[in-house]
């Protein structure tokens, strides 16, 4: 019998046949299944390093774009109503246009990502509060037309009364449109998403505020830049703070928010948000700087959504994020029971 | 969160599943007069890794071929469950003895190569296990190798995440308490896929819709057992009424413990676990994660009321942020 073992990394413990030590306790202890886990067995075991859960089949830019544009639209609708009521008509027009375009792009992303886009309307067969995607579909069905009518009326000046009603309706539903996607991602078995269910809605709300403020600064009149500046800067700073808090609280499960593709997006997003907030604050007397700040905040907000998306993909892909916390939970509940078989080779059972 | 939200029966049933304990899932899903809950008990201690279940499942359900590759993962070239693989046999090689069995690979203290340096003059009494010299009949220590095999399948959870999150109602609970996808309704949104804590359901490439084990709904509806159970030559896969299977499994695990197989444990049998108990449960010989199963799965929708609460608070905060931004200078 040869001691060599065929693993995915090639042949291990290769030994010429004539030197094979029959049944001898030679060589290192073999990892089960020939795998080479990155974390010691004591804390984490897997089946050939394969993921436990099936990762999302959602694609970029469809789904992160759907989060971002939906968030932008919802917060912009709320900003539009407040701008209307306070007589900031220029800002209101920009916000309404932004929300109509945003919700259109959001729906486009959602439908395009379906395996059967032609069956999108099946979303409206039932209403299920247990499915954030069902709730969201109904929300978008009500919100989309309202935002579109509000924008149409603001741009053309036609039907002002219907436009005002639509603006109010869109503002009422907008914050929900901005935040329901947080429930959508956290209501999954993806560890980096699910375990963040307390922070994610607030992260998405702050990110939506930053993007709406950014849009108002970028495209709104300079004479009405105060409102979007305050909204954008507060949103951006809150987004950075909540993002960091979330990552820290998650511990090991939060790793994908600071490592790999997700980490790069999150960190890059932070930089854009910080720079955008600084430029917006400094741009009080220099309109060009304020517009640049708005654009930076928009990019930063989008990067956060991409970061959350990519972190979830990475978290689903690595079994350690699924196994280690569950194993820990189990150990706390029933210590040393049902543990992976280990111990020295040849440890005979009674 | 109210359980009579909008008075919708679909909603109420789904929420009942989340909030209630071990009540029958078929009853909660609106099946008034239904048969007993059916399921699988997969006893991996008698699995021989023949993969007849995989083949029978593919053939009966007309599942498409989904790639042929050699993975190097022992005899497992199927890798895992997915849209086109509803039974998957896992193979795990371990340096660990199985109690009461002699694997035949341990020849110490006197193996043929230990004996070889002594040449042809090795006294027969020292060469107990050389190929040419019969042993004394005493097998000595148990062997130092074991091969675990286990046929994985959809768990048909009591609290099924895939069913809860499906926005189209394509996923439904049958009268047998199992969970199936209605192919003519599914629009391929893919939400069920990351929602499943076991990684069972997946999207079929080139089709776009999600597919998974139906517990052979077409066969069980007419009183036949599912194809995999029918094909299993060792009765490792046992199909039947869930209550009866749970009793049988308990007896089996006790029997194995008595015989010294202390590693044997049931998985997914407990109605008190994070998914309310599985309709398809297992007897394993090692920790679940060794087989690629989550050690302590929890249905994600368990936390949904808290999620909606946080979403609501966040939406209100966003309103507060926007309203607060009015205060201050105009420009």
Interface residues (C-beta under 8 A of the other chain):
Chain A: X1 X6 X7 X8 X20 X21 X22 X23 X24 X29 X30 X32 X33 X34 X44 X45 X46 X47 X48 X50 X51 X52 X53 X54 X55 X56 X57 X58 X74 X75 X78 X79 X82 X86 X88 X113 X114 X115 X116 X117 X119 X120 X122 X123 X125 X126 X127 X128 X129 X130 X131 X132 X133 X134 X137 X175 X176 X178 X179 X180 X182 X183 X184 X186 X187 X188 X189 X190 X193 X194 X197 X198 X200 X201 X202 X204 X205 X206 X208 X209 X212 X213 X222 X223 X224 X225 X226 X227 X228 X230 X231 X234 X235 X238 X284 X312 X316 X319 X322 X323 X326 X327 X329 X330 X338 X339 X340 X341 X345 X346 X347 X348 X349 X350
Chain B: X1 X5 X6 X8 X10 X11 X14 X15 X18 X71 X72 X73 X74 X76 X79 X80 X81 X82 X90 X92 X93 X94 X95 X96 X97 X98 X99 X105 X106 X107 X108 X111 X112 X113 X114 X141 X142 X144 X161 X164 X165 X166 X167 X168 X169 X170 X185 X186 X187 X188 X189 X190 X191 X193 X194 X195 X196 X197 X198 X199 X200 X201 X202 X203 X207 X208 X209 X210 X260 X261 X262 X263 X265 X285 X286 X287 X288 X289 X290 X291 X292 X293 X294 X295 X296 X297 X300 X301 X303 X304 X306 X307 X308 X310 X311 X313 X314 X315 X316 X317 X318 X319 X321 X322 X323 X324 X325 X326 X328 X329 X330 X331
